[in-house]
Amino acid sequence: MSAEEWTPDRIKVLIALWEEGLPTSEIGRRMGVTKNAVVGKVHRLGLKQRQSPIRQSSTTGIQPKKVKVAAANAPQADALAHAVVDMPPMPLGEMVRLEELTSSMCCWPEGEPGTETFHFCGQPSIAEKPYCEAHCARAYVKVSKDKKRKKGFEAA
């Protein structure tokens, strides 16, 4: 989106939708722009920041998610899903900062960038992957054949 597309009228609409509390993706859809365009413009306008829609635990700020997996890989995938869900939070004394990160360490970011507690996982990474086993299970999710087929029908 070029800067001239943010007319005063479109900015008024953006501000109104933002103040309604709509998600950035919905604002973007309604205005015909990307979510990132909305986020960038909101930031440049200095609009009031809102609470993240991602729930955070009160102790670490990190909330692991369950992983959906294909039935064919059920035993392996089930173990990986449990590894992600059961991952204990890293104690603050073991935080790995960017300057301490090496290529053999998991570079999964944890916490809110710019805060004192922001750090990286730091567990040993899987060969030729940037993440540990648990974070690979979250990052690399295969789409099942049924989902691909359904997506193909929706596009047609």
N, C-alpha and C positions, 0 to 999 in steps of 0.2 A: 504494500500500500504506500503510495507516495504522500508526502506531507500535505499537498493541496487537497487531498480527499477528506481531510479532517476540517470540514467547514464549521463555522460557528453553530449552525443548526445541528449538524451531526454530533458535535461536542456536547450540546445541550441534551440530546437523546442519550448519549453515552453516560453523562452524569446522572440523568434521571434513572436509567436502568441500573447503574452502579448503586445509587442510593436506595433503590428498591431491594437490593440484596441479591440480585440474580447472579448466578455463576458466570465467570468470564467466558466460558464456552457458549453459554446461552446468549449472552450479550453479543458475542461475535457472530453467532448464527443469525440473530435478528438483524444485525447491521451489515451482514455480508462480508465480514472480515474474519481473520483468524483470532483465536484466543490470545495468541502472543501479541497481536496488534493491539488488542484491548488492554492487556496487561501493560504494555509499553506506554500507551497513551495515558492510562490511569496514573502510572508512575510519573510521567512527564508533567501531568496536570497537578500532581501533588495531592490527589484525592485521598481521603481518609482510608488508611489500611484496614482491611477486614481480617477477622480470624480465619485461619486456614481451614478448609473443609475436611482436612485429614485429621482424624482424632489422634491425640497423643496421650501416652500414659503419663501420669503425674511424676514418676520417678526419673525416667530417662528421656522422654520426648520421642520415643521410638515405639511404634506399634507394628509388630510383624503381621503379615497377611498370610492367609492360607493360600495354597497353590492348587489350582485345578489341573488335573492331569488326565491323559488318555488312559483308557482301561487296559490297553495292550501292555503298558509299562507299569501296571498297578503295583507290583511288589517294590520295584525300584523307586517309582514315583512316590509311593506312599511313604517310604523312608525319607526321601528328600523333603516332602511336604512337612513331615513331623520334625525334621531337622530345622526347618525355617520357623515353624510355629513354636518349637521348644527352645529356640535360641535364647540363652539367657542374656540380659543386657550386660554390656561390657562395663566393668567397674571404672569409675572416673580415673583411678590411678593408672589404668592401662590404655588410655586414649592414644591413638596414633595420629599425629598431625601430618599435614602434607609434606613437610620437610623431612619427616622420618620414614615416609613411605618408600618401599623398594618395589622392583618389578615382580618379586616373588610373593608380595603381600596383597591381600584382597583390598581393592580400592573403593569398596562400597561406602558411600557417604552416610554418615549417621548424624542426626540432629539438624539444626537450622544453621545454614551458612552465615557467617558473620557473628555468631554467638561464641561465648567462651567454651561451651561444651561441644562445639562442632568438631568431628573427627572422622576417621576412617576405620573400617572393620579391623584390618591388619592381620587377620588369620592367614595361614598359607593359602595361596591361590592355586587353582587347578592349572596344570600345564597348558600353556597357550591361551589361557583365559585370564581376564582381569580380576575375577572374583573367586572366593572360596566356594566349596560345594553348596552350602546353604544359599548363598546369594546367587549362584548360577541357576539354582532351581527357581528363584524368583525372576531373574532377568531373562532367561531363555525358556519361554513357554511355547510349546508346539501347539499349533492349531489342529484340532482333530479333523478327519475327513468330513464328518457331518457338518462342522462349522464352515469348512471351505465350500461344500456343496450348497449350503443354505445361503452363503454370501453370494455365490454365483447366481442363484435364482433371484435374489433381491436386486442384483445389478441389471438383470435382463428385463 
